[in-house]
Amino acid sequence: MATPLTVLTAATALAEGSVLPEGGLVTQIPTLAIAHRLSEQLQSHWPTTTTVSLIDAQQQAIALSLGDLSNLTTAECPLQLYLPPPLPPALAQLNQLIAVVRQLRHPETGCPWDLQQTPTSLIPYILEEAYEVVHALQQEQPAAIAEELGDLLLQVVLQSQLAAEADQFTIADVAQRITEKLIRRHPHVFGTVELTTAEDVRDQWEHIKASEKGEEASLPLSQKLHRYARTLPPLIAGIKIGERASRSGLDWPTISGAWEKFYEELAEFQEALLKGEPSQQAAELGDLLFSVINLARWCQLDPVQALQQTYQRFIQRLELIEAAIDRPLEDYSLAELDALWQQAKQQLEGASEAEQPEEPPIEQK
């Protein structure tokens, strides 16, 4: 049921102790000076960027912010002021972020750094923030996840602001398009299609996506894989290419085939190293890495996450070594460094085991 509209006069709204409506109509505003006073009072309750509607004597409405209302110089009185219902907290915060980014890009009062940015100059920051989100998710730290998601959201809003300035699209267009896409590609949720497995959903998604892009269902697999190789980081592209090829029947019947391929590629890489031809060595190294990616797929392991964890362990061991020594690393022999490395490895493994929950005692019957 809709909330009834609250209506009060300007005199009542400005009276001491008056409670302004959270969504309502202020009538009988005789002059612009009174409208300015109302704006100042409203700004003690709502942000300056809050959008209101000013209705003049000819019943013409104009949308403007409370800040703009305070600076308005002409209007045909008497006036009325419509205050929209307050937004849900999430939308209110998103609106505030959009307003802040718009101010950062203001040509006269904005930030010099933000004003210098272009869509392409911001690409490194998009990649950096995306990886920081991934790291926070892996660490399972809610506060860090929320912060890094905010940094990534900033890149979306900033790119949308740049596009709006160029009359290309707005943040509203971005939200509308992804909403429509989700509804369109989930007919089993928003339509009458019946699907029961994640594999069926994935296949349907790919079919709808191909139709949207005007691709024929019979498009060669090689052309479909080009998209992964062209747009994704190499390791992630390898995962996607292996999965897609497997669904099309290009796979071994058992994991033993993947192991045989790995050893075959390892031998060919070793042989290429002995021949000393850099281009062939690089080619065989790529084949070897792809065989490892396929082994990970067979074992249902994420090679990206596995590699990141290896990097983290390497750095943690190095930190322990540096904390234990009193000279630069290069002053130690290889044997000494190896001993320190093993000591750090055992220390970390011991700490990891200590963090594991204890098994509950077996109940005696």
VENPEUR-V618545 format. One record per residue. N is the residue number from 1. NEAR is the number of other ideal C-beta (glycine too) atoms within 12 Angstrom. Layout:
<<N	NEAR> <N	NEAR>>
This chain:
<<1	3> <2	6> <3	12> <4	11> <5	18> <6	22> <7	19> <8	24> <9	24> <10	32> <11	17> <12	23> <13	33> <14	26> <15	16> <16	9> <17	9> <18	20> <19	14> <20	31> <21	29> <22	18> <23	22> <24	28> <25	30> <26	39> <27	26> <28	24> <29	36> <30	22> <31	19> <32	25> <33	19> <34	28> <35	40> <36	27> <37	24> <38	43> <39	36> <40	22> <41	28> <42	36> <43	22> <44	14> <45	21> <46	30> <47	24> <48	25> <49	27> <50	34> <51	29> <52	40> <53	26> <54	37> <55	27> <56	21> <57	17> <58	14> <59	14> <60	14> <61	19> <62	24> <63	17> <64	25> <65	27> <66	33> <67	22> <68	23> <69	37> <70	24> <71	17> <72	28> <73	11> <74	13> <75	29> <76	20> <77	22> <78	23> <79	38> <80	35> <81	45> <82	30> <83	33> <84	26> <85	22> <86	21> <87	20> <88	10> <89	10> <90	11> <91	17> <92	21> <93	19> <94	25> <95	27> <96	21> <97	27> <98	31> <99	25> <100	25> <101	32> <102	27> <103	23> <104	25> <105	30> <106	17> <107	14> <108	9> <109	12> <110	20> <111	18> <112	13> <113	13> <114	26> <115	21> <116	14> <117	26> <118	18> <119	20> <120	11> <121	17> <122	27> <123	16> <124	13> <125	24> <126	24> <127	16> <128	18> <129	26> <130	23> <131	22> <132	24> <133	26> <134	23> <135	24> <136	23> <137	20> <138	21> <139	18> <140	10> <141	15> <142	12> <143	12> <144	19> <145	20> <146	16> <147	19> <148	26> <149	21> <150	22> <151	25> <152	27> <153	28> <154	29> <155	32> <156	30> <157	34> <158	37> <159	32> <160	32> <161	35> <162	29> <163	22> <164	22> <165	24> <166	14> <167	9> <168	15> <169	20> <170	22> <171	30> <172	19> <173	18> <174	25> <175	20> <176	15> <177	17> <178	16> <179	15> <180	15> <181	18> <182	16> <183	16> <184	22> <185	27> <186	20> <187	20> <188	22> <189	16> <190	14> <191	14> <192	9> <193	19> <194	12> <195	21> <196	10> <197	11> <198	11> <199	14> <200	16> <201	20> <202	20> <203	21> <204	25> <205	24> <206	26> <207	23> <208	25> <209	20> <210	21> <211	17> <212	15> <213	16> <214	9> <215	19> <216	12> <217	16> <218	9> <219	20> <220	12> <221	22> <222	15> <223	17> <224	27> <225	25> <226	18> <227	21> <228	24> <229	23> <230	14> <231	13> <232	19> <233	19> <234	21> <235	25> <236	23> <237	25> <238	31> <239	32> <240	29> <241	31> <242	32> <243	27> <244	28> <245	23> <246	23> <247	19> <248	18> <249	10> <250	17> <251	20> <252	21> <253	12> <254	11> <255	19> <256	13> <257	19> <258	26> <259	19> <260	19> <261	26> <262	27> <263	18> <264	18> <265	27> <266	22> <267	18> <268	23> <269	26> <270	16> <271	19> <272	23> <273	19> <274	13> <275	15> <276	10> <277	13> <278	12> <279	12> <280	18> <281	20> <282	15> <283	20> <284	26> <285	22> <286	23> <287	25> <288	28> <289	26> <290	29> <291	31> <292	30> <293	35> <294	32> <295	30> <296	26> <297	28> <298	26> <299	16> <300	13> <301	18> <302	19> <303	30> <304	26> <305	20> <306	21> <307	23> <308	20> <309	19> <310	14> <311	17> <312	18> <313	22> <314	18> <315	16> <316	22> <317	27> <318	21> <319	17> <320	24> <321	28> <322	19> <323	14> <324	20> <325	21> <326	10> <327	14> <328	10> <329	17> <330	10> <331	10> <332	19> <333	12> <334	11> <335	10> <336	18> <337	23> <338	15> <339	17> <340	26> <341	26> <342	17> <343	20> <344	27> <345	21> <346	16> <347	22> <348	24> <349	18> <350	14> <351	16> <352	14> <353	12> <354	11> <355	10> <356	10> <357	7> <358	8> <359	6> <360	6> <361	6> <362	6> <363	5> <364	4> <365	3>>
